C-alpha cells in the first residue's frame, strides 16, 4: 500500500448504536491499526429531519467504551475537518452543479404531490430511465423554463442521470469482482431542496476530501455502490476512489434476515452497545454495557461475527485482533448472532480479568441496588469465590447478595417435606460447635462428625444448610459461604431459618 491508510466510520446521529455499526467501526479500526493508518469518525448528519440531540455524543462514548476511539473526529479534529457533514454544506452544491453542467445530473422540480400521484399511477414506480421523461425536470423542460424556475427559487432537487445499457464494475475486497446493470438503478437524489446533500453525494465528496483509502460498510449499502462508483468517475476522481469492502450482515439467531432492535426486544437481549434513551419518548433501550458485558468481551464477540484468524482460537485481546486481522478472513456470508455464545465470551473474559479490575464496576452495581457493603476486602473475596458462576457483571450481585443481606424468604418447598424436629436439634447443636477459627475443610469435618452422632447422612443436611444461609438452592460451596459469613452470622441465620422451617 503506497498511500497511507485512512478509513472512516460514518454513522448518522439518529439513535442507539447497533452492534452491526460497532462492528463496522471495529473492522475499520483493526485495519487502520494493522497498517499504521488513521481511523476517522465522520458524523453524517445531512438529514436534519432525523437528527437526534445527544446521539453524536452517545456514538463517541460507545466507541470510547469499546476502546476504539478515532484518531480524528469532531471531538479530536485533524487537518481534514470539519468532521460533521452539516458543517461541510457549502462544499457539496458546487459538485452537484458540476455534474449538471457535464450532463451527469439534472434538476427535478416535481412536487411531493406529483410524486405521490405517480407512485399511485405506476406500481413500483422508480424515478429513472423509464420515467424521467414523463416528469417535470430539466430534461423535459426548456432552458428558459428551467432558468425561470431557478430564478424564482422554485423548490427542486438534483438527481443523478443514470446511463442506459451500461455495466458498472468494481472490485470488492471481500466479495471480489462485482457488477451492476445501470438499467436497474434509479436516478437517486444527490442534492435536496434545502441544499443539503444526500448520502450518495456526500460520501463521495467527503471521502475524496478526507483522502479515504478504504471504505468499509455494511452489505446493505452494496446496491448503492454503482451510483458511488459513477460519481467518482463523473467528478474526475476515479484514481482517488477508495477500495471497497462490504461487510456481511449480522443476522437474527435463526439466520433469517438482518438482526434488528425489534428482534432484541422480542428475544430478550440488547442490540445496542450502550443504553440509549430516546429524548422524544424518554424510552430507554438497554445496551450490552449496562447488562454487564465487559468491553473487551463485546469487541471480541463482534470480531468473531463474520471473521476468524483461521485457527480454533476464540478469545482475543484488542491487540491480538489488530495483529491477526486480515480482510481475506472476512466471510461473504452473514453471521448469525447467538446471545448464549455472547454470554460465553463474557464469562471467559470475566474469569480472565483480575478481580481488582472488576471490583469498582461491581461495587457500583451494588450501590445502584442500594446494597451496603462492609468493605472492599470482603467484596474482593466474595467475587473470587463466585467468579466462575458469573456470565455478566450483574451476576455478581445475584450470585452473592446473601453475603451482604441475610435472606428474607426461603425456598421452603425444597426443605419442609423432609424437615423434622430431629434435624432442628442437629442444627442447634451445629451452631454450638461453630467458631471463627474454623476453615471450610475443618467446618465440613465437624459437620459430618456431628451428623453421624445424630444418625444422619450428611447429604440429608447439606440442602437445608444451604437454604438457611442463602435462601435457595444456589451458590458456591456451602462451607465456603459459612466461613465467609463468619461464625456469628452463620449461627444467626441457622437459628432464624429453624423457626421459618417450622420446628
Number of C-alpha atoms within 10 A of each C-alpha: 6 4 9 14 20 23 27 28 24 21 19 21 23 20 20 25 23 17 24 24 19 24 23 22 25 26 25 25 25 24 24 21 18 17 14 12 18 19 26 28 25 24 22 23 24 23 18 13 8 12 16 16 14 15 21 21 12 20 24 17 15 22 20 13 18 20 15 19 20 24 16 19 22 18 12 13 15 13 7 13 18 17 23 19 25 16 13 17 14 12 16 21 18 10 17 24 17 14 20 18 11 11 12 19 25 23 23 22 21 15 14 9 9 12 14 13 11 18 14 10 10 11 8 9 15 17 20 21 18 12 14 18 14 12 18 16 21 21 17 14 16 11 11 10 13 20 13 12 14 14 9 9 10 13 14 19 23 27 24 25 22 21 18 14 9 11 12 15 15 15 13 17 18 18 17 11 10 13 12 18 14 19 15 12 19 21 21 21 22 23 25 17 15 11 17 24 29 19 19 18 23 23 18 23 22 20 20 17 13 19 18 23 20 20 20 23 23 16 16 12 10 16 11 14 19 21 23 19 19 21 23 20 14 16 16 11 15 14 8 15 21 21 14 21 21 20 29 24 20 25 20 19 17 10 14 10 13 18 22 18 16 11 15 17 13 9 12 10 17 24 25 24 30 26 20 19 17 17 13 8 7 9 10 12 18 19 22 19 20 17 17 20 24 23 20 20 24 23 24 22 24 20 23 17 21 19 20 19 15 8 6 7 8 12 17 18 13 19 12 11 23 19 14 15 20 16 13 12 14 22 16 16 14 19 20 19 20 17 17 11 11 17 19 17 23 26 22 15 23 24 15 11 14 11 18 13 10 15 18 11 14 21 18 12 19 17 12 9 9 9 15 11 16 9 8 13 11 15 21 16 13 22 22 14 17 16 21 14 16 22 22 21 23 17 18 23 19 12 19 20 17 17 20 16 12 17 18 11 13 18 15 18 9 14 19 14 9 10 18 14 12 13 19 19 13 19 22 15 15 17 17 10 14 19 15 13 11 16 15 16 12 11 21 16 12 15 22 17 14 18 21 12 10 14 11 16 11 15 10 14 18 15 16 26 22 21 24 29 27 26 20 19 14 13 19 15 12 19 20 18 21 25 20 19 21 16 18 13 16 22 23 14 20 22 16 15 25 19 10 15 20 12 14
